[in-house]
């Protein structure tokens, strides 16, 4: 089975928000699906005072957008602003266990509903075929950011037996939630692995969540070429993302 077909099947697993389509390692070259270059020309017909064929002005990026990874930041990786699979459901998943809700939240559009803003990215490895990483950068006040990490640690400890989560009437089962050792250069971090299953599809997922001041970085990895095999968020991805966050801060 080709990787793109596998990616489509994995996309059916609810609340797995990976940019599987358009990342490196799919059948279609990732560059073909990457966002248009910032300086690409666009017609500005009808704009007063604008010469024909001039580029449409782009809004200035926010601080959080400047902190997010961009194409060219990491050699050997394709980075897309399409931070989730278009076939994945929208919103925040709801857990069947209150103690596990922080783990369900982390799989949603935001790592926590209290996030002021979230910028998402999809990352595909061109070195390890099939490795896909969903990355996000979210802003909070510092107390809120600390609370996200605290709640996640408590949930990982409380939910080893698993839980289910539902979003847009789709339900996924999270099994074998296990804390993972993963050192990062951020202020604090939490990492764990889990196996997600739904609609006869399962995937092993590795998650790393890091706080740097009032910013929370979330990274989730799986292997699209072999979803039943363990995946690991590459350290170079974590390091580069935190480097950008620190520069913007």
matplotlib code that plots the C-alpha trace (Angstrom):
import matplotlib.pyplot as plt

x = [0.0, 1.4, 2.0, -0.7, -3.3, -2.1, -2.3, -5.9, -6.7, -4.9, -6.8, -10.0, -8.7, -10.7, -8.9, -5.5, -4.7, -1.7, -1.0, -0.5, -1.4, 1.1, 4.0, 7.2, 6.9, 3.5, 2.9, 2.4, 5.5, 5.1, 6.2, 3.1, 0.9, 2.9, 1.6, 2.4, 5.6, 5.2, 6.3, 4.3, 2.4, -1.3, -3.7, -4.9, -7.5, -9.8, -7.5, -7.3, -3.9, -2.4, -0.8, -2.2, -0.7, 0.8, 0.9, -1.9, -0.6, -0.2, -1.1, 1.9, 2.5, 1.7, 4.4, 3.1, 3.2, 6.8, 7.5, 6.0, 8.2, 8.3, 9.5, 13.3, 13.8, 14.8, 16.8, 15.3, 11.7, 8.8, 6.8, 3.3, 1.0, -1.8, -1.3, -3.9, -5.3, -8.2, -10.2, -9.8, -12.7, -12.6, -12.9, -11.9, -12.5, -14.5, -13.2, -15.4, -13.3, -12.9, -9.4, -8.4, -9.8, -6.4, -5.2, -8.2, -7.8, -4.2, -5.4, -7.8, -7.4, -5.8, -3.7, -6.1, -9.3, -7.9, -5.2, -5.4, -4.1, -2.8, -0.7, -0.5, 2.1, 2.4, 5.9, 6.9, 10.3, 12.2, 14.8, 12.6, 9.9, 6.5, 7.3, 4.8, 4.7, 1.9, 3.2, 1.5, 2.5, 0.0, 0.0, -1.4, -0.6, 2.2, 0.0, -2.3, 0.7, 1.9, -1.5, -1.6, 1.6, 0.5, -2.9, -1.2, 1.2, -1.8, -3.7, -0.9, -0.5, -4.3, -5.1, -2.7, -5.7, -7.0, -10.0, -12.2, -12.7, -15.4, -15.4, -18.0, -19.7, -16.5, -15.0, -11.4, -10.0, -6.7, -4.9, -1.6, -1.0, 2.6, 4.9, 8.0, 11.4, 12.2, 14.5, 14.0, 15.6, 12.3, 11.2, 9.3, 7.9, 5.8, 6.0, 4.0, 3.0, -0.4, -2.1, -5.1, -7.8, -11.0, -12.8, -10.5, -7.4, -4.8, -1.7, 1.0, 1.6, 4.3, 3.6, 5.8, 4.5, 6.9, 6.3, 8.6, 7.4, 3.8, 4.0, 3.1, 4.6, 2.8, 4.3, 2.7, 4.4, 3.3, 4.6, 2.3, 4.3, 3.7, 1.2, 1.5, 5.2, 6.6, 7.3, 9.4, 9.3, 12.7, 14.8, 16.0, 12.3, 11.8, 15.0, 14.4, 10.8, 11.9, 14.8, 12.2, 9.9, 12.8, 13.8, 10.3, 9.9]
y = [0.0, 3.4, 6.0, 8.4, 5.6, 4.9, 8.6, 8.7, 5.8, 7.3, 10.6, 8.7, 8.3, 11.0, 13.9, 13.0, 16.4, 15.7, 17.4, 14.1, 15.3, 17.8, 16.7, 15.1, 11.4, 11.4, 10.4, 14.0, 16.3, 18.3, 21.5, 21.3, 21.6, 24.0, 27.5, 30.1, 32.0, 35.2, 37.3, 35.5, 37.9, 38.1, 40.2, 43.3, 44.2, 47.0, 48.1, 51.9, 53.2, 49.7, 49.1, 46.2, 42.9, 44.2, 41.8, 41.9, 43.2, 40.6, 41.4, 41.6, 38.3, 38.2, 37.5, 33.9, 33.4, 34.6, 32.0, 29.1, 27.0, 27.9, 26.1, 26.3, 26.4, 22.7, 20.9, 17.6, 18.5, 19.9, 22.4, 23.4, 26.1, 23.4, 22.3, 19.5, 17.0, 18.5, 15.3, 15.5, 16.9, 20.4, 21.5, 20.2, 16.4, 15.5, 12.8, 10.2, 10.6, 14.1, 13.3, 12.6, 15.8, 17.5, 14.6, 14.9, 18.7, 18.3, 16.4, 19.2, 22.5, 24.0, 22.3, 23.8, 25.8, 28.7, 29.4, 33.1, 32.2, 29.0, 28.7, 25.2, 23.6, 20.3, 18.8, 15.9, 14.2, 13.8, 11.7, 9.2, 8.4, 8.4, 10.4, 13.2, 15.7, 18.1, 21.2, 24.1, 27.2, 28.7, 31.9, 32.2, 34.3, 32.6, 31.2, 29.7, 28.1, 26.6, 25.2, 23.5, 21.5, 20.7, 19.4, 17.3, 15.7, 14.8, 13.4, 11.2, 9.7, 9.2, 7.8, 4.9, 2.6, 4.7, 6.8, 7.7, 11.1, 12.3, 15.3, 16.0, 12.6, 10.7, 8.7, 7.5, 5.2, 6.1, 3.1, 2.5, 6.1, 6.1, 8.9, 9.2, 10.6, 13.5, 16.4, 19.7, 23.2, 24.8, 25.9, 22.7, 19.8, 16.7, 13.8, 10.6, 7.9, 6.4, 4.2, 5.7, 3.5, 4.2, 2.7, -0.3, 2.0, 2.4, 4.5, 4.9, 8.5, 10.3, 13.7, 16.4, 19.6, 22.3, 25.6, 28.5, 31.5, 32.1, 30.1, 26.4, 24.3, 21.0, 18.4, 15.1, 12.4, 9.2, 7.1, 7.2, 4.4, 2.1, 3.6, 0.6, 1.3, 3.7, 7.2, 9.8, 13.6, 14.5, 16.5, 18.9, 19.8, 20.6, 22.5, 24.6, 25.4, 26.5, 28.5, 30.5, 31.0, 32.4, 34.8, 36.2, 36.4]
z = [0.0, -0.9, 1.8, 0.6, 0.9, 4.4, 5.2, 4.1, 6.3, 9.3, 8.6, 9.5, 13.1, 14.9, 16.6, 15.0, 13.5, 11.3, 8.1, 6.4, 3.0, 1.7, 3.9, 2.7, 1.9, 0.3, -3.3, -4.4, -4.0, -0.9, -2.6, -4.8, -1.8, 0.3, 0.8, -1.8, -1.3, 0.6, -2.3, -5.0, -7.3, -7.0, -9.0, -7.2, -9.7, -8.5, -5.8, -6.0, -6.8, -7.3, -10.7, -12.7, -11.7, -8.4, -5.5, -3.0, 0.3, 3.0, 6.6, 8.9, 10.7, 14.4, 16.9, 17.3, 13.5, 13.4, 16.2, 14.2, 11.9, 8.2, 5.1, 5.0, 8.7, 8.9, 6.3, 5.3, 6.3, 4.4, 6.5, 5.6, 7.1, 6.7, 10.2, 10.2, 7.8, 6.0, 6.5, 10.3, 12.4, 13.8, 17.5, 20.9, 21.6, 24.6, 26.9, 28.6, 31.7, 33.3, 34.4, 30.8, 29.3, 29.1, 26.9, 24.7, 24.4, 23.3, 20.2, 19.3, 17.4, 20.5, 23.2, 25.7, 25.2, 27.2, 24.5, 23.3, 19.9, 18.2, 15.0, 13.5, 11.2, 9.4, 9.2, 6.9, 7.1, 3.9, 5.7, 7.6, 5.0, 6.5, 9.6, 10.1, 12.9, 13.8, 15.5, 17.2, 19.1, 21.5, 23.6, 27.2, 30.2, 32.0, 34.8, 32.1, 30.3, 33.5, 34.2, 30.8, 31.7, 35.2, 34.0, 31.4, 33.9, 36.1, 33.2, 31.9, 35.4, 35.8, 32.4, 31.8, 31.3, 28.4, 27.5, 24.6, 23.0, 20.7, 18.3, 15.6, 16.4, 15.7, 18.5, 19.0, 21.7, 23.4, 24.9, 26.7, 27.8, 29.0, 30.2, 28.1, 29.0, 26.7, 27.6, 26.0, 26.4, 27.4, 30.9, 31.5, 29.4, 29.4, 27.0, 26.5, 24.0, 23.3, 20.7, 19.0, 17.4, 15.4, 12.5, 12.3, 12.0, 14.8, 15.1, 17.7, 18.6, 20.5, 22.0, 23.4, 25.0, 26.1, 27.9, 27.2, 29.3, 28.3, 25.1, 24.8, 22.0, 21.1, 18.8, 17.8, 15.7, 13.9, 11.1, 8.1, 6.4, 9.3, 11.8, 14.1, 14.6, 17.2, 16.1, 17.9, 17.6, 16.2, 18.7, 15.9, 15.3, 19.0, 19.3, 16.2, 17.3, 20.7, 19.2, 17.2, 20.2, 22.3, 19.5, 19.2, 23.0]

ax = plt.figure().add_subplot(projection="3d")
ax.plot(x, y, z, "-o")
ax.set_aspect("equal")
plt.show()
